[in-house]
Amino acid sequence: MDLTDSPQLATFRQRVRSWLQAHQSDAPTEKTGLHIKDIEPFRAWQRQLAEAGLVGVTWPVEFGGQGLGMIEQAVINSELYRLGLPGALDLIGLGNLGPTIIVHGTAGQKERHLKPLLTGDEIWCQFFSEPSAGSDLAGIRTRAVKTDEGWLLNGQKVWTTNAQHAAFGLLLARTDPSLPKHQGLSMFIVDMKAPGVQVRPLRQLTGMAAFNEVFFDNVELPETAIVGEVNDGWAVALTCLMYERFNLLTMLDQIGWQPSVFVQPLRDKIKPQHVQPLASVLVDLLAVRYSGHRALSKVAHGELPGPEAGLGKITLVDAAIRGAQIIAEVDGPSALDGQWGQVLAEMQGLRSGGGTDEILLNTIGERVLGLPGEPRVDKGMPFSEVMS
């Protein structure tokens, strides 16, 4: 792993830095996040970034991208972070959903959706999680039934980011319950303004409503809504999840808790009994950072990040919780009224987001350490029998 910019990458970084410095006054004053209500300034900023070639840089040129690699996207994200500027508004659409449509979508879907997604004119959301499925993505029960005109959709999705702002969503539904659960799934594009789509905010422990649950009541989907082949939605979902992993790797500076975040509040007042616990937090954060750089380096050389990436998510969330707890112990209960109380509240939810700790640890145990797999009674069974 070499973290030094090549001459070509150094030139690219300088070009990005110069453009951002020249246009930073156009950016919204707050960073993008789950809690923003007025998205229009962020939409305009994403459009400006796209016009400068700083959004969707890994997309093929024919779809408005730059045809570059993840390293260049990581450089852009790093320079945004260095200047304290927000990135693109629709990170999920740009990083996960757009690339999935590029791989599996029809020519008509690409023509209709990719450009407005790139410029932020249309926000997207991802409909995977369901209340009854937990971390078992293949166990979803939302149904799409074939009709003469297309498909009829019924069911519920949960923990959906940006559903309140989205124009479209990419949705995984069950289309053939007579098949085993991984085989009877299909992927669809859903118009969020279609009759029967209802978005309800989910209020969390913090009092904020950052996520949503979405209900689908006899929603009519055209035949052109399907992405990929019928009953091959699991392959499309795996593509989307692979791009999600790639996307997270390029945002190491933006989403990862930096050690300084926990050191600065404790300068000149840390107590001896907190030195070792704080050092443990910092070591874990640095381990996550450099493990991410190592994975990014592998991707740059044509390799795919493996299931061990899940351990980074577990470690990051756990370290952030322990760091916030140390600050609260040093500063007293008043620390919980502000940022650190919010961190402690939100991190509990992130233990489940992207897969629970238990599911990720099972995956690491089986696929990385080679341990025996968890017993599965539903393997090969028709999903209709599993449900009963």
C-alpha positions in Angstrom: 0.0 0.0 0.0 1.5 3.3 -1.1 -0.4 6.5 0.1 1.8 8.8 -2.0 0.2 10.4 -5.0 1.6 9.5 -8.3 2.6 12.5 -10.5 -0.7 12.1 -12.5 -2.8 11.8 -9.3 -1.0 14.8 -7.8 -1.9 16.9 -10.9 -5.5 15.7 -10.5 -5.6 16.6 -6.8 -4.3 20.1 -7.5 -6.9 20.6 -10.2 -9.7 19.5 -7.8 -8.3 21.6 -5.0 -8.1 24.7 -7.2 -11.6 24.4 -8.4 -13.0 23.8 -4.9 -11.1 26.8 -3.5 -12.4 29.0 -6.3 -16.1 27.9 -5.8 -16.3 27.2 -2.0 -18.4 30.3 -1.5 -21.1 28.6 -3.6 -21.4 25.6 -1.3 -24.0 25.3 1.4 -22.7 26.3 4.8 -23.6 22.9 6.5 -22.5 19.5 5.4 -24.8 17.0 3.9 -26.3 14.6 6.3 -29.4 12.7 7.3 -31.1 15.6 9.0 -31.2 18.3 6.3 -34.7 19.6 5.5 -34.1 22.1 2.8 -32.3 20.1 0.1 -32.3 22.8 -2.7 -29.0 24.4 -1.8 -27.4 20.9 -1.8 -29.1 20.0 -5.1 -27.7 23.1 -6.7 -24.2 22.3 -5.3 -24.4 18.8 -6.7 -25.3 20.2 -10.1 -22.3 22.5 -9.9 -20.0 19.6 -8.9 -21.4 17.6 -11.8 -20.7 20.3 -14.3 -17.1 20.5 -13.1 -16.7 16.7 -13.5 -16.4 16.1 -9.8 -19.5 13.9 -9.4 -19.9 10.4 -10.7 -16.2 10.3 -11.8 -16.2 6.5 -11.9 -19.2 6.4 -14.3 -18.5 5.8 -18.0 -18.0 8.9 -20.1 -21.1 8.1 -22.2 -23.3 8.4 -19.1 -21.9 11.7 -18.0 -19.0 10.4 -15.9 -15.3 10.8 -16.2 -14.3 7.1 -16.7 -11.9 7.4 -13.8 -11.3 5.1 -10.8 -12.1 5.0 -7.2 -8.8 6.6 -6.3 -9.8 9.8 -8.1 -13.2 9.7 -6.3 -11.4 9.3 -3.0 -9.2 12.3 -3.8 -12.2 14.5 -4.5 -13.8 13.4 -1.2 -10.6 14.0 0.7 -10.3 17.6 -0.8 -13.9 18.3 0.1 -13.3 17.2 3.7 -10.1 19.2 3.8 -11.9 22.4 3.0 -14.9 21.6 5.2 -17.3 21.5 2.1 -20.3 19.2 1.7 -20.1 16.5 -1.0 -22.9 15.6 -3.4 -26.4 15.4 -2.0 -27.4 12.0 -3.4 -24.5 9.8 -2.3 -26.6 6.6 -2.4 -27.9 7.3 -5.9 -24.6 8.3 -7.3 -22.5 5.6 -5.6 -24.8 2.6 -5.5 -28.0 2.9 -7.6 -26.7 4.7 -10.7 -23.9 2.2 -11.2 -26.3 -0.6 -10.7 -28.5 0.7 -13.5 -25.5 1.2 -15.7 -24.7 -2.5 -15.2 -28.1 -4.1 -15.3 -30.5 -1.4 -16.7 -32.0 -1.2 -20.2 -30.9 1.4 -22.7 -34.2 3.2 -22.0 -33.7 3.2 -18.3 -30.2 4.6 -18.7 -31.4 7.3 -21.0 -34.2 8.3 -18.8 -32.6 8.2 -15.3 -28.8 8.7 -15.3 -28.4 12.3 -16.2 -31.0 13.8 -13.8 -29.5 11.5 -11.1 -26.0 12.8 -11.8 -27.0 16.4 -11.6 -29.2 16.0 -8.5 -32.4 17.0 -10.3 -33.9 13.6 -9.2 -33.0 12.1 -5.9 -33.1 8.3 -5.4 -33.5 5.9 -2.5 -32.9 2.2 -1.9 -35.7 -0.2 -0.9 -34.1 -3.3 0.6 -34.7 -3.6 4.4 -38.1 -4.8 5.7 -39.5 -5.2 9.3 -39.8 -9.0 9.1 -36.5 -9.7 7.3 -34.0 -8.0 9.6 -30.5 -8.5 8.2 -31.7 -11.5 6.1 -32.1 -9.5 2.8 -33.2 -12.6 0.9 -36.1 -13.1 3.4 -38.1 -10.1 2.2 -41.9 -10.4 1.7 -42.8 -7.4 -0.4 -44.6 -8.9 -3.4 -44.7 -8.0 -7.0 -47.3 -9.9 -9.0 -47.4 -10.1 -12.8 -50.4 -8.4 -14.5 -51.4 -7.8 -18.1 -49.9 -4.3 -17.9 -46.9 -4.9 -15.8 -46.6 -5.6 -12.0 -48.7 -5.0 -8.9 -46.6 -4.2 -5.9 -47.6 -4.6 -2.2 -45.5 -4.5 1.0 -43.4 -2.4 3.3 -39.8 -1.2 3.4 -38.1 0.4 6.4 -35.0 2.5 7.4 -35.1 4.2 3.9 -32.8 7.1 3.7 -34.0 10.1 1.6 -37.4 8.6 0.8 -39.0 11.9 1.7 -36.9 13.6 -1.0 -36.7 10.9 -3.6 -38.2 10.9 -7.1 -37.4 7.2 -7.6 -36.4 4.2 -5.7 -34.7 0.9 -6.5 -36.8 -1.8 -4.9 -36.2 -5.6 -4.3 -39.4 -7.6 -4.3 -40.4 -11.2 -4.3 -41.9 -12.3 -7.7 -42.0 -16.1 -7.3 -42.5 -17.5 -3.8 -42.4 -21.1 -5.1 -38.6 -20.7 -5.6 -35.9 -20.7 -2.8 -35.7 -17.3 -1.2 -32.6 -16.2 -3.1 -34.0 -17.1 -6.5 -37.5 -15.7 -6.6 -36.6 -12.0 -6.3 -36.7 -9.2 -8.9 -35.5 -5.6 -8.9 -37.7 -2.7 -9.9 -37.6 1.1 -10.4 -40.4 2.7 -8.4 -41.8 6.1 -9.1 -42.3 7.7 -5.7 -45.3 9.7 -7.0 -47.1 6.6 -8.1 -50.6 6.1 -6.4 -50.3 3.8 -3.4 -46.7 4.9 -2.3 -46.8 6.3 1.2 -43.7 7.6 3.0 -43.8 7.9 6.8 -40.9 9.4 8.8 -39.3 7.3 11.6 -38.6 9.4 14.7 -35.5 8.2 16.5 -34.2 8.4 20.1 -32.5 11.7 19.2 -35.9 13.2 18.2 -34.8 13.5 14.6 -36.6 11.7 11.7 -33.6 10.8 9.5 -35.1 7.6 8.1 -38.5 6.5 6.8 -40.8 3.5 6.4 -42.5 3.3 3.1 -45.7 1.4 2.3 -46.8 0.1 -1.1 -50.5 -0.5 -1.5 -51.4 -1.9 -4.9 -48.8 0.2 -6.7 -48.9 -0.4 -10.4 -45.5 -0.8 -12.1 -45.0 -0.8 -15.8 -43.2 -3.7 -17.5 -40.3 -1.3 -18.1 -39.8 -0.9 -14.4 -37.9 -4.1 -13.9 -34.1 -3.9 -13.7 -32.3 -7.0 -15.0 -34.1 -10.3 -15.5 -37.2 -11.5 -13.7 -36.3 -13.7 -10.6 -32.7 -12.6 -11.0 -33.0 -9.7 -8.6 -30.5 -11.2 -6.1 -27.7 -10.7 -8.6 -28.8 -7.1 -9.1 -28.9 -6.6 -5.3 -25.4 -8.0 -5.0 -24.1 -5.6 -7.6 -25.7 -2.7 -5.7 -24.2 -3.9 -2.4 -20.8 -4.2 -4.0 -21.0 -0.6 -5.2 -22.1 0.5 -1.8 -18.9 -1.1 -0.4 -16.8 0.7 -3.0 -18.6 4.0 -2.3 -17.8 3.8 1.4 -14.1 3.1 0.7 -13.9 6.4 -1.2 -15.3 8.3 1.8 -12.8 7.3 4.5 -12.1 10.9 5.4 -15.7 12.0 5.4 -17.5 9.2 7.3 -14.7 7.8 9.5 -14.3 9.3 12.9 -10.9 10.9 13.0 -8.8 10.4 16.1 -8.5 14.2 16.6 -12.3 14.3 17.1 -11.9 12.5 20.4 -8.5 13.9 21.4 -9.3 17.6 21.1 -12.2 17.8 23.7 -10.0 16.1 26.3 -6.8 18.2 26.0 -5.5 19.4 29.4 -8.3 17.7 31.3 -8.0 13.9 30.7 -7.7 11.8 33.8 -5.1 9.0 34.2 -7.7 6.3 34.3 -8.9 7.4 30.8 -5.6 7.4 29.0 -5.5 3.7 28.2 -9.2 3.5 27.1 -8.7 6.5 24.9 -5.6 5.0 23.4 -7.6 1.9 22.6 -10.2 4.0 20.8 -7.5 5.8 18.7 -5.8 2.5 17.8 -9.1 1.1 16.5 -9.8 4.2 14.5 -6.4 4.2 12.9 -6.8 0.5 12.2 -10.1 1.1 10.4 -8.5 4.0 8.4 -5.5 2.0 7.1 -7.5 -1.1 6.5 -9.8 1.0 4.4 -6.7 2.4 2.5 -5.5 -1.1 2.0 -8.8 -2.2 0.6 -8.9 0.9 -1.7 -5.5 0.0 -2.9 -6.6 -3.5 -3.8 -9.6 -2.1 -5.7 -7.3 0.2 -7.7 -5.3 -2.9 -8.7 -8.5 -4.7 -9.9 -9.3 -6.8 -6.8 -12.6 -6.7 -5.0 -13.0 -5.9 -1.3 -13.9 -9.0 0.6 -16.3 -9.8 3.5 -13.6 -8.7 6.0 -14.8 -5.1 5.3 -17.7 -5.8 7.7 -15.2 -5.9 10.6 -14.3 -2.3 9.9 -17.9 -1.2 10.3 -18.2 -3.0 13.6 -14.9 -1.6 14.9 -15.7 2.0 13.8 -19.1 2.1 15.5 -17.8 0.5 18.7 -14.8 2.9 18.8 -17.1 5.9 18.4 -19.4 4.8 21.2 -16.4 4.2 23.5 -14.9 7.5 22.6 -18.1 9.4 23.3 -18.5 7.6 26.6 -15.0 8.7 27.7 -15.8 12.3 26.9 -19.0 12.1 28.8 -17.2 10.6 31.8 -14.6 13.4 31.8 -17.0 16.3 31.1 -19.9 15.0 33.1 -23.6 14.6 32.3 -23.7 18.0 30.5 -21.8 16.5 27.6 -24.8 14.4 26.8 -26.9 17.5 26.0 -25.0 18.2 22.8 -22.9 16.3 20.1 -21.8 13.4 22.3 -25.2 12.5 23.5 -26.4 12.5 19.9 -23.4 10.3 18.9 -24.3 7.7 21.6 -27.9 7.7 20.6 -27.3 7.4 16.8 -24.5 4.9 17.0 -26.8 2.3 18.6 -28.9 2.4 15.4 -25.8 2.0 13.3 -25.1 -1.3 15.0 -27.9 -2.6 12.8 -27.5 -0.4 9.7 -25.7 -2.2 6.9 -26.2 -5.6 8.7 -26.2 -6.3 12.4 -23.0 -7.0 14.3 -24.1 -10.7 14.6 -24.7 -11.1 10.9 -21.4 -9.5 10.0 -19.5 -11.6 12.5 -21.1 -14.7 11.2 -20.0 -13.7 7.7 -16.4 -13.0 8.8 -16.3 -16.3 10.7 -17.5 -18.3 7.8 -16.0 -16.6 4.8 -12.7 -15.2 6.3 -11.8 -17.6 9.1 -13.3 -20.7 7.5 -15.5 -21.6 10.5 -18.5 -24.0 10.0 -21.6 -22.2 8.7 -24.7 -21.5 10.8 -27.3 -24.3 10.5 -29.9 -23.4 7.8 -33.2 -25.3 7.6 -34.5 -23.1 4.7 -31.7 -23.8 2.2 -33.3 -25.0 -1.1 -36.8 -24.7 0.3 -39.5 -22.8 -1.6 -40.0 -19.5 0.1 -43.7 -20.2 0.4 -42.9 -23.1 2.7 -40.4 -21.0 4.7 -43.2 -18.4 5.3 -45.6 -21.1 6.5 
